[in-house]
Amino acid sequence: MENDPPPFARIIEEELIDYRIRSRFYHPDYVKGLGLSGTERVLEFGSGGGCMSRVLAHTLSSVGFLSCVEISPYWIEKARQRLKIFTNIEYLQGDITRMTIHENRYDAVIVHFVLHDVEPTARIDVVSALAKCLRPEGTLFIREPAKPGHGMPLSEIRALMRDAGLREIHTGCTKSWQRTWICEGTFKKSW
C-alpha cells in the first residue's frame, strides 16, 4: 500500500546505495546526457527520496523548476527534508492520474526506474497523465530495467508512449555495469 512506510531493508538500500552512491556518481552522468539547458520546468515522476531530484535541482538554474511527484508520503517527506536547501522544487504527493496538474506546463518529464513498478493495467493511464503535463514539443525521458519479472520490455515502453500520443525520438537497450539490460527512450509531445 502506498501509505504504508517502505520495508526497513528498502530504506537502508535507498539511504546507503541510492542516495549516497548513485546520486553522486551514476545519476549525474544520466542527467548530463539528457541535454537540459537548466531553464526548463521539469516533472520527475516517482521521485522517491530525492536521489535523482538532487541531481536535477543542481542542473537547473534559478529560473528552472522541478516538481517531484511521488505516491508515497514517506518518500516525499524524505525528499523534502533532504532537498530543503533548494528553492526551485515543489513536492506533490499522490497518484498522478488523480492529481490536478496543469496541462502543458512542463518542458520535460523524467521517468526513471519507476514505471515497471506500476501495475501493468494502470501504466497507460499514468503515461497519458504525464503526456498531458508536457508542453507541445516537450520531452519525456524514460529509463527502465528490462529484466523479466522486474522490468519492462522496450516494445511495451514504445507502445505505451505511442498510445499516449508521444512520438519516439530515440530508444534503445544497453547492458548496465550490473550486467542487466536497461531500456531508455526519448519521446516528444506533438500537439
C-alpha positions as CSV (number, residue, x, y, z in Angstrom):
1,M,0.0,0.0,0.0
2,E,1.3,3.4,-0.9
3,N,0.5,4.9,2.5
4,D,2.5,2.3,4.4
5,P,6.1,3.0,5.2
6,P,8.5,1.0,3.0
7,P,10.2,-2.1,4.3
8,F,13.2,-1.4,6.5
9,A,15.6,-3.1,4.0
10,R,14.4,-0.8,1.3
11,I,15.0,2.2,3.5
12,I,18.6,1.1,4.2
13,E,19.2,0.3,0.5
14,E,17.9,3.7,-0.6
15,E,20.0,5.6,2.1
16,L,23.3,3.7,1.5
17,I,23.2,2.8,-2.2
18,D,20.7,5.1,-4.0
19,Y,21.3,8.4,-2.1
20,R,25.0,8.1,-1.1
21,I,26.4,6.4,-4.2
22,R,24.0,6.5,-7.2
23,S,23.0,10.1,-6.8
24,R,26.7,11.2,-6.6
25,F,28.2,9.0,-9.4
26,Y,25.6,7.4,-11.6
27,H,22.7,9.9,-11.8
28,P,24.8,13.0,-12.8
29,D,26.0,11.2,-15.9
30,Y,22.5,10.2,-16.9
31,V,21.1,13.8,-16.2
32,K,24.0,15.4,-18.2
33,G,23.1,13.1,-21.1
34,L,19.6,14.5,-21.2
35,G,20.8,17.8,-22.6
36,L,18.8,20.0,-20.3
37,S,19.8,23.7,-20.5
38,G,18.9,24.4,-16.9
39,T,15.9,26.7,-17.6
40,E,13.3,24.0,-18.0
41,R,10.3,23.2,-15.9
42,V,10.8,19.5,-15.1
43,L,8.5,16.9,-13.6
44,E,10.1,13.9,-12.0
45,F,7.6,11.1,-11.7
46,G,8.3,8.7,-8.8
47,S,10.9,10.9,-7.2
48,G,11.2,8.6,-4.2
49,G,13.5,10.1,-1.5
50,G,15.1,12.6,-3.9
51,C,18.2,10.8,-5.2
52,M,17.6,11.9,-8.9
53,S,15.9,15.1,-7.7
54,R,19.1,16.3,-6.1
55,V,21.0,16.0,-9.3
56,L,18.1,17.6,-11.3
57,A,17.9,20.5,-8.9
58,H,21.7,21.1,-9.2
59,T,21.3,21.0,-13.0
60,L,18.5,23.6,-13.1
61,S,19.3,27.3,-12.9
62,S,17.5,29.8,-10.7
63,V,14.8,30.1,-13.5
64,G,14.5,26.3,-13.9
65,F,11.9,24.5,-11.7
66,L,11.4,20.9,-10.6
67,S,8.2,19.2,-9.5
68,C,8.8,16.0,-7.5
69,V,5.7,13.6,-7.8
70,E,5.6,10.7,-5.5
71,I,2.7,8.5,-4.3
72,S,4.4,7.5,-1.0
73,P,4.0,10.0,1.9
74,Y,7.2,8.5,3.4
75,W,9.4,9.1,0.4
76,I,8.0,12.6,-0.5
77,E,8.7,13.7,3.1
78,K,12.2,12.2,2.9
79,A,12.8,14.2,-0.3
80,R,11.5,17.4,1.2
81,Q,13.9,17.0,4.2
82,R,16.9,16.2,2.0
83,L,16.4,18.9,-0.5
84,K,15.2,21.8,1.7
85,I,18.2,23.9,0.6
86,F,16.7,24.2,-2.9
87,T,14.1,26.9,-3.6
88,N,13.3,25.7,-7.1
89,I,11.5,22.4,-6.1
90,E,7.8,21.7,-5.3
91,Y,6.7,18.4,-3.8
92,L,3.4,16.7,-4.9
93,Q,2.3,13.6,-3.1
94,G,-0.4,11.4,-4.6
95,D,-1.5,9.4,-7.6
96,I,-0.5,11.2,-10.8
97,T,-3.7,10.0,-12.5
98,R,-5.8,11.7,-9.8
99,M,-3.8,14.9,-9.4
100,T,-4.8,18.3,-10.8
101,I,-1.6,19.2,-12.6
102,H,-1.7,21.9,-15.2
103,E,-1.7,20.7,-18.7
104,N,1.1,21.8,-21.0
105,R,3.1,23.0,-18.0
106,Y,6.4,21.1,-18.3
107,D,9.2,21.1,-20.7
108,A,10.4,17.7,-19.6
109,V,9.2,14.7,-17.7
110,I,11.7,12.2,-16.2
111,V,10.6,8.6,-15.5
112,H,13.5,6.8,-14.0
113,F,13.2,3.2,-12.8
114,V,9.6,3.5,-11.6
115,L,7.0,2.7,-14.3
116,H,7.8,-1.0,-14.1
117,D,6.6,-0.9,-10.5
118,V,3.2,0.4,-11.6
119,E,0.5,-2.3,-12.2
120,P,0.6,-3.1,-15.9
121,T,-3.1,-2.3,-16.4
122,A,-2.6,1.2,-14.9
123,R,0.5,2.1,-16.9
124,I,-1.3,3.7,-19.9
125,D,-3.3,5.9,-17.5
126,V,0.0,7.0,-15.9
127,V,1.8,7.7,-19.2
128,S,-1.3,9.6,-20.5
129,A,-1.4,11.8,-17.4
130,L,2.3,12.5,-17.8
131,A,1.9,13.3,-21.5
132,K,-0.9,15.8,-20.7
133,C,1.6,17.6,-18.4
134,L,4.0,18.2,-21.2
135,R,4.0,21.4,-23.3
136,P,3.9,20.9,-27.1
137,E,7.3,19.6,-28.2
138,G,8.1,18.8,-24.5
139,T,10.2,15.7,-23.9
140,L,9.5,12.6,-21.8
141,F,12.7,10.7,-20.9
142,I,12.3,7.2,-19.6
143,R,14.7,4.6,-18.3
144,E,13.6,1.2,-17.1
145,P,15.1,-2.1,-16.3
146,A,14.3,-4.8,-18.8
147,K,14.8,-7.8,-16.5
148,P,12.0,-10.4,-17.0
149,G,9.8,-10.4,-13.8
150,H,11.1,-7.0,-12.7
151,G,11.2,-4.6,-15.6
152,M,9.6,-3.7,-18.9
153,P,10.5,-4.7,-22.5
154,L,11.2,-1.9,-24.9
155,S,8.3,-2.9,-27.0
156,E,5.9,-2.2,-24.1
157,I,7.5,1.2,-23.5
158,R,7.2,2.1,-27.2
159,A,3.5,1.0,-27.2
160,L,2.6,3.0,-24.1
161,M,4.2,6.2,-25.4
162,R,2.6,5.8,-28.8
163,D,-0.8,5.1,-27.2
164,A,-0.4,8.3,-25.1
165,G,0.3,10.3,-28.2
166,L,4.0,10.7,-27.9
167,R,6.4,10.3,-30.8
168,E,9.6,8.4,-30.5
169,I,12.8,10.3,-30.9
170,H,15.3,7.7,-29.6
171,T,15.1,4.3,-27.9
172,G,17.5,1.5,-27.1
173,C,18.7,-1.0,-24.6
174,T,22.1,-1.3,-23.0
175,K,23.7,-3.6,-20.5
176,S,24.4,-1.8,-17.2
177,W,27.6,-2.2,-15.1
178,Q,25.5,-4.7,-13.1
179,R,25.1,-6.8,-16.3
180,T,21.3,-6.3,-16.5
181,W,19.5,-4.8,-19.5
182,I,18.2,-1.2,-19.3
183,C,15.8,0.4,-21.8
184,E,15.9,4.1,-22.4
185,G,13.7,6.3,-24.5
186,T,13.1,9.9,-25.5
187,F,9.7,10.9,-26.7
188,K,8.1,14.2,-27.7
189,K,4.7,15.6,-27.4
190,S,3.4,16.7,-30.8
191,W,0.3,18.6,-30.1
